[in-house]
Amino acid sequence: MAKLEVDISQLLVNPMNDGGMGSLAIGYNYDSRQLGQEIAEYMFKDLDGTPVSAALNIDKQGNLYELDIWKVDFSPTQMLA
């Protein structure tokens, strides 16, 4: 299990081009970093009943990398809007 100490007031986050599902790129130089591993996942149902996965990922250096939101039918999430 990853142990991260993060000052969330200092986090830089940017929305990702994911068709409106709600994913966020975390930190600087997102495009030049590589996905490491998933450290947490939460499943929930959107307002329309469709399952949604929210996964927190770190990069290969162990830094926060992205919050990956995936709605199983690839439609935009309603609950996060």
JOURLIN-V733449 format. One record per residue. N is the residue number from 1. SS is DSSP state (H for helix, E for strand, C for the rest). D_LAST is the distance of its C-alpha to the last C-alpha in whole Angstrom. Layout:
n:ss:d_last
N:SS:D_LAST
N:SS:D_LAST
This chain:
n:ss:d_last
1:C:31
2:C:30
3:C:30
4:C:28
5:C:28
6:C:26
7:C:25
8:H:21
9:H:22
10:H:23
11:C:21
12:C:20
13:E:16
14:E:15
15:E:12
16:C:14
17:C:15
18:C:14
19:C:13
20:C:9
21:C:9
22:C:8
23:C:12
24:E:14
25:E:17
26:E:19
27:C:22
28:C:25
29:C:26
30:H:23
31:H:25
32:H:28
33:C:28
34:C:28
35:E:26
36:E:28
37:E:27
38:E:24
39:E:24
40:E:22
41:E:20
42:E:18
43:E:17
44:E:15
45:E:14
46:C:11
47:C:11
48:C:13
49:C:15
50:C:15
51:E:16
52:E:14
53:E:16
54:E:15
55:E:18
56:E:19
57:E:22
58:E:25
59:E:27
60:C:30
61:C:31
62:C:29
63:C:27
64:E:23
65:E:22
66:E:18
67:E:16
68:E:15
69:E:13
70:E:14
71:E:13
72:C:17
73:C:17
74:C:15
75:C:12
76:C:9
77:C:7
78:C:5
79:C:6
80:C:4
81:C:0
